Amino acid sequence: MDALRGRDVAAFERAAEVFSLLSASSRLRILAELCDAELCVGDLAAAVDLPQPTVSQQLALMFRAGLLARRKEGSQVYYSVEQKTRDFLCGAVHALVG
């Protein structure tokens, strides 16, 4: 209990938002693919068998939450798991779903 004292309540609220965001199975599938490789939206949509607009919407949510990084190369946008949370997120996904 002492370890929690002095921590900013806003940090816990942010953590709750991230966990809530990851409660959607489609986002977990996207995250699992991105743990293995940086992918563009079209390749990611094919990998998770979801429509490209759906994948784009989910990626935007995860990017705004700080979970993903993105880079543009020509007309393609590539996504990857943000380095600061990569070990934790990818470790959790792989531990839970293999």
VEXBABA-479272 format. One record per residue (C-alpha): residue number from 1; y, z, x. Coordinates in steps of 0.1 Angstrom, whole numbers, plus 5000, padded with zeros to 4 digits. Layout:
! residues N
{pos = NUM | Y = Y | Z = Z | X = X}
...
This chain:
! residues 98
{pos = 1 | Y = 5000 | Z = 5000 | X = 5000}
{pos = 2 | Y = 5024 | Z = 5008 | X = 5028}
{pos = 3 | Y = 5020 | Z = 4972 | X = 5041}
{pos = 4 | Y = 5036 | Z = 4960 | X = 5009}
{pos = 5 | Y = 5067 | Z = 4982 | X = 5011}
{pos = 6 | Y = 5098 | Z = 4965 | X = 5022}
{pos = 7 | Y = 5086 | Z = 4931 | X = 5014}
{pos = 8 | Y = 5109 | Z = 4910 | X = 4993}
{pos = 9 | Y = 5099 | Z = 4907 | X = 4957}
{pos = 10 | Y = 5111 | Z = 4871 | X = 4958}
{pos = 11 | Y = 5084 | Z = 4863 | X = 4984}
{pos = 12 | Y = 5057 | Z = 4875 | X = 4960}
{pos = 13 | Y = 5072 | Z = 4854 | X = 4932}
{pos = 14 | Y = 5072 | Z = 4824 | X = 4955}
{pos = 15 | Y = 5035 | Z = 4831 | X = 4964}
{pos = 16 | Y = 5027 | Z = 4833 | X = 4927}
{pos = 17 | Y = 5043 | Z = 4800 | X = 4920}
{pos = 18 | Y = 5023 | Z = 4784 | X = 4948}
{pos = 19 | Y = 4990 | Z = 4798 | X = 4935}
{pos = 20 | Y = 4999 | Z = 4787 | X = 4900}
{pos = 21 | Y = 5006 | Z = 4752 | X = 4913}
{pos = 22 | Y = 4972 | Z = 4751 | X = 4929}
{pos = 23 | Y = 4954 | Z = 4761 | X = 4897}
{pos = 24 | Y = 4952 | Z = 4725 | X = 4886}
{pos = 25 | Y = 4920 | Z = 4709 | X = 4897}
{pos = 26 | Y = 4937 | Z = 4675 | X = 4902}
{pos = 27 | Y = 4960 | Z = 4691 | X = 4928}
{pos = 28 | Y = 4932 | Z = 4708 | X = 4945}
{pos = 29 | Y = 4913 | Z = 4675 | X = 4948}
{pos = 30 | Y = 4945 | Z = 4659 | X = 4963}
{pos = 31 | Y = 4949 | Z = 4687 | X = 4987}
{pos = 32 | Y = 4913 | Z = 4685 | X = 4998}
{pos = 33 | Y = 4917 | Z = 4648 | X = 5007}
{pos = 34 | Y = 4949 | Z = 4656 | X = 5025}
{pos = 35 | Y = 4932 | Z = 4683 | X = 5045}
{pos = 36 | Y = 4910 | Z = 4656 | X = 5060}
{pos = 37 | Y = 4936 | Z = 4629 | X = 5067}
{pos = 38 | Y = 4972 | Z = 4618 | X = 5061}
{pos = 39 | Y = 4971 | Z = 4593 | X = 5033}
{pos = 40 | Y = 4995 | Z = 4570 | X = 5014}
{pos = 41 | Y = 4998 | Z = 4573 | X = 4976}
{pos = 42 | Y = 4976 | Z = 4543 | X = 4968}
{pos = 43 | Y = 4947 | Z = 4554 | X = 4991}
{pos = 44 | Y = 4950 | Z = 4589 | X = 4978}
{pos = 45 | Y = 4948 | Z = 4577 | X = 4942}
{pos = 46 | Y = 4917 | Z = 4557 | X = 4949}
{pos = 47 | Y = 4901 | Z = 4587 | X = 4968}
{pos = 48 | Y = 4906 | Z = 4611 | X = 4939}
{pos = 49 | Y = 4901 | Z = 4585 | X = 4911}
{pos = 50 | Y = 4934 | Z = 4592 | X = 4894}
{pos = 51 | Y = 4961 | Z = 4568 | X = 4883}
{pos = 52 | Y = 4987 | Z = 4563 | X = 4910}
{pos = 53 | Y = 5016 | Z = 4576 | X = 4888}
{pos = 54 | Y = 4997 | Z = 4608 | X = 4882}
{pos = 55 | Y = 4990 | Z = 4612 | X = 4919}
{pos = 56 | Y = 5027 | Z = 4605 | X = 4927}
{pos = 57 | Y = 5038 | Z = 4632 | X = 4902}
{pos = 58 | Y = 5014 | Z = 4658 | X = 4916}
{pos = 59 | Y = 5024 | Z = 4650 | X = 4952}
{pos = 60 | Y = 5061 | Z = 4654 | X = 4943}
{pos = 61 | Y = 5054 | Z = 4689 | X = 4929}
{pos = 62 | Y = 5035 | Z = 4700 | X = 4960}
{pos = 63 | Y = 5061 | Z = 4685 | X = 4983}
{pos = 64 | Y = 5089 | Z = 4704 | X = 4965}
{pos = 65 | Y = 5069 | Z = 4736 | X = 4968}
{pos = 66 | Y = 5067 | Z = 4731 | X = 5006}
{pos = 67 | Y = 5030 | Z = 4725 | X = 5007}
{pos = 68 | Y = 5031 | Z = 4689 | X = 5019}
{pos = 69 | Y = 5050 | Z = 4668 | X = 5044}
{pos = 70 | Y = 5058 | Z = 4632 | X = 5039}
{pos = 71 | Y = 5069 | Z = 4603 | X = 5060}
{pos = 72 | Y = 5078 | Z = 4567 | X = 5052}
{pos = 73 | Y = 5065 | Z = 4537 | X = 5070}
{pos = 74 | Y = 5078 | Z = 4504 | X = 5056}
{pos = 75 | Y = 5072 | Z = 4505 | X = 5018}
{pos = 76 | Y = 5045 | Z = 4532 | X = 5021}
{pos = 77 | Y = 5049 | Z = 4569 | X = 5018}
{pos = 78 | Y = 5023 | Z = 4590 | X = 5037}
{pos = 79 | Y = 5015 | Z = 4626 | X = 5028}
{pos = 80 | Y = 4999 | Z = 4654 | X = 5048}
{pos = 81 | Y = 4995 | Z = 4691 | X = 5045}
{pos = 82 | Y = 5025 | Z = 4710 | X = 5058}
{pos = 83 | Y = 5016 | Z = 4723 | X = 5093}
{pos = 84 | Y = 5028 | Z = 4759 | X = 5086}
{pos = 85 | Y = 5003 | Z = 4764 | X = 5057}
{pos = 86 | Y = 4976 | Z = 4739 | X = 5068}
{pos = 87 | Y = 4951 | Z = 4764 | X = 5082}
{pos = 88 | Y = 4954 | Z = 4788 | X = 5052}
{pos = 89 | Y = 4954 | Z = 4761 | X = 5025}
{pos = 90 | Y = 4927 | Z = 4738 | X = 5040}
{pos = 91 | Y = 4905 | Z = 4768 | X = 5049}
{pos = 92 | Y = 4907 | Z = 4781 | X = 5014}
{pos = 93 | Y = 4900 | Z = 4748 | X = 4998}
{pos = 94 | Y = 4870 | Z = 4741 | X = 5021}
{pos = 95 | Y = 4857 | Z = 4777 | X = 5016}
{pos = 96 | Y = 4858 | Z = 4773 | X = 4978}
{pos = 97 | Y = 4846 | Z = 4738 | X = 4972}
{pos = 98 | Y = 4829 | Z = 4728 | X = 5005}
